[in-house]
Amino acid sequence: MANIINRAEYGNLGCLWGVFKSRFTSSGDEIKPMDLKCSPEYGINPIDVCPGRQELPEHIAKHLGRTHYCPFLKTRTDERICQWVHAIGDNDSQKSKPVGQTCIAMNIFGLCDLITQSNGILKKIKWTAEAEDILNLSWGSSELNEYLTKKILSYGPVVNLIHNLHKSTSMLIRNTDLYQVLSILPTNEPVETICQNGTITRVQTWDGNTSNDAVTRSTTALLMLCASANLVKPVGYPTDYDLTPFRYSNWLTERALDNKKHFPRKWSINKSQIEQIVSNGLDLSNGITYEHFIPKATDRNLGNRCRCCKENVINNARIQFGNKSKNRKLLLIEALRKANETNTMISLSKLAEVSLQDEQFYISKDSQYETILNIERFNVALYGYINTLENDYLTPTINVLSNNAICAPSFVKLRIEELLNNDEIFVERLY
């Protein structure tokens, strides 16, 4: 699964703090995602410690058995209780999505590791040592604001956004202006899937965003994170308010209490802040890593079912060929890292040619070069590994760390090292 939040509300970090404070146990402990939900079984729930919680009138509190409500839900008595994790037993038809998004958000901020199944479905989370380190910080403290801001600024998709906002000549930006920049592009390569009964179906790989709506939602969420880090400011934000995770979350709460529950769509760009960050050097210590290179298989189109066993052939294709897609992305990222270390450029045509030596790194031989050139270089840029292209030559524009290969199989990493030993891939820079 790609660890990119795609619900706007998960850009409100006050909610993050409430969930974390109510559910953290000890570093190294593992819990199931559904354990994050509000439940009477727990002595403390997210709504009890969330910075944005609001007090219920006494008679309603007595009836509901809780003292606070979430101002971002439709009513004070909403049985979901918390906009981030919802509650055990609520009537939400997609019960796992809220906690799944919460786990992704906590992973982005270094609070937990994600433990997934082979098909990308989240199985458990594991609390980190970093989480234990910040547990006793206070919401709104300078130390916590600094921690959260640093995590935002080093997060791969935000690094990519900073790069693109720095290039922009406009002082204002709309969500729609960034959809192309923030899309995980599918490769659409022709493949054959074989079902459990042996039926062969010809389809195209769909290893990108599952829908246009997913891009819309993730764009809003990422811009919300950018606002917390003072990179952009919602049009209409008070001039006497500074922008920190604490201040921005408070402003969102005030809007919700004023019945303005929609999220910003137009933003002013903080050019001076972005210029300073770029001048100091972009930090990619929190880039998207191997295990999160493609979204999980969640296609629900009934027309995509196998005529024999009724399995979803698009999801099967993603599962069967997903590792090849991830391996190819990792090969390109590792090539960018080596080019950065050796002050060289990558010949994409030569990289594509060399990659065809091992079927682990391609899906279709005929389209390998075009896929790397027109699809994968944009995908790895979204993950934070920004680059520039001139003719056939790709140049890294950020210091690529080696942690991008975490969780990649050792034999894949070894094979990448062998493939990249070909000196013809790397050429002297033209400038």
QUIFENTA-V521240 format. One record per backbone hydrogen bond with DSSP energy under -0.5 kcal/mol. NH is the residue of the N-H (numbers start at 1). CO is the residue of the C=O. Records with the same first field share a line. If there is no record, write none. Layout:
NH->CO ; CO
This chain:
4->2
10->7
11->8
12->9
13->11
15->12
16->12
17->13
18->14
19->15
20->16
21->17
22->18
23->19 ; 20
24->20
28->127
29->26
31->125
35->32
36->33
37->34
38->86
42->39
48->45
49->45 ; 46
50->46
51->14
53->50
54->69
56->67
61->57
62->58
63->59
64->60
65->61
66->61
69->54
71->69
73->70
78->75
81->78
82->80
86->82
88->38
90->87
97->94
98->94
99->95
100->96
101->97
102->98
103->99
104->100
105->101
106->102
107->103
108->104
109->105
110->107
111->106
112->106
113->126
115->124
116->114
117->121
120->117
123->115
124->115
125->31
126->113
127->29
128->111
132->128
133->129
134->130
135->131
137->134
141->138
145->141
146->142
147->143
148->144
149->145
150->146
151->147
152->148
153->149
154->150
155->152
156->286
158->155
159->155
160->156
161->157
162->158
163->159
164->160
165->161
166->162
167->163
168->164
173->267
175->265
177->174
178->175
179->176
182->178
183->180
185->183
188->205
191->203
193->201
195->193 ; 199
198->195
201->193
203->191 ; 201
205->189
209->184
215->211
216->212
217->213
218->214
219->215
220->216
221->217
222->218
223->219
224->220
225->221
226->222
227->223
228->224
229->225
230->227
231->226
232->226
233->268
235->266
237->234
241->238
244->242
248->244
249->245
250->246
251->247
252->248
253->249
254->250
255->251
256->252
257->253
258->254
259->256
260->255
261->259
267->173
268->233
269->171
270->231
271->269
274->270
275->271
276->272
277->273
278->274
279->275
280->276
281->277 ; 278
284->282
286->154
287->284
288->383
290->404
291->406
292->289
293->290
297->119
298->296
304->301
305->302
306->311
310->306
313->304 ; 311
314->304
316->312
317->313
318->314
319->315
320->316
321->317
322->318
325->321
326->322
327->323
328->324
329->325
330->326
331->327
332->328
333->329
334->330
335->331
336->332
337->333
338->334
339->335
340->336
341->337
342->338
343->339
344->339
345->427
346->394
347->345 ; 425
348->346 ; 392
351->347
352->348
353->349
354->350
355->351
356->352 ; 353
357->354
358->355
361->358
362->359
367->364
368->364 ; 365
371->367
372->368
373->369
374->370
375->371
376->371
377->372
378->375
379->375
380->376
381->377
382->378
383->379
384->381
385->380
386->384
388->395
390->393
393->390
394->346
395->388
397->386
400->398
401->399
404->401
405->402
406->403
408->405
412->409
413->409
414->410
415->411
416->412
417->413
418->414
419->415
420->416
421->418
422->419
423->421
425->422
426->423
427->345
429->343
